Amino acid sequence: MDATATGRADKIAVPPAPGADRFLALDIANSALTLTGGRVLDLLGTPGTAKAWLIAHQLAPVDARMLDQCAAQLRGMRKHIRTLIAARIDELPPPQSAIRAVNDAMTRVPTASLLRWDAAHGLHRQPSHPTTQVLDHALAVLCADAAELLTSAEGDLLTACGATPCQRYLLRTHGRRQWCSVRCGDRVRAARAYARRTGDAPPAARSTNVGSTR
């Protein structure tokens, strides 16, 4: 990559990859977007953008405090989840360090929201963790989701986007799906058309083992 952009994420409208609307783990794995020219928009790149990502996914309250080290922890867990997804796709043994990181996050705090009642709200669900553990709770939820995805039949549908230089993962909604978005598919088709006109070879398909790149 040439550079990493950490500005406002809402300036770039990129639809979620297939499956990312159902699995939070897939969405966080795809939270660093490769832009034109090789730049990367990291949605977890700053405390502000990381907080916005958590709020958008209902993993943090709007008044949550997010520090640099919190955003760094999220990026570190994203790297572990990407590593596990890549190993699942390539049918390779996953690193034990990634497994330990996910298991540690899942067992650090309870993830279930408990049933509560009070006169103001009636019956409602409320997280059982204190507000000081918002990040730990978010990591636990993300890792539980990752474990579910990786061990389910839907894990067999995981694949990497075939459009260079995209680094996103997706669930194949049909057997021939190769790209995470119409944008990536159009880019590949345009590159192939250009190659046919000029006689230049199109970019080689990249390896799926890109888990450590983020």
Secondary structure, DSSP 8 states (H G I E B T S, - for coil): ---EE-S-GGGS-----TTTTT-HHHHHHT-EEE-GGG-EEETTSSHHHHHHHHHHTTSS-TT----HHHHHHHHHHHHHHHHHHHHHHHT----HHHHHHHHHHHHHS---EEEEEETTTEEEEEESS-GGGHHHHHHHHHHHHHHHHHHSGGGGGEEE--STT---EEE-SSTT---SSHHHHHHHHHHHHHHHHH---------S--GGG-
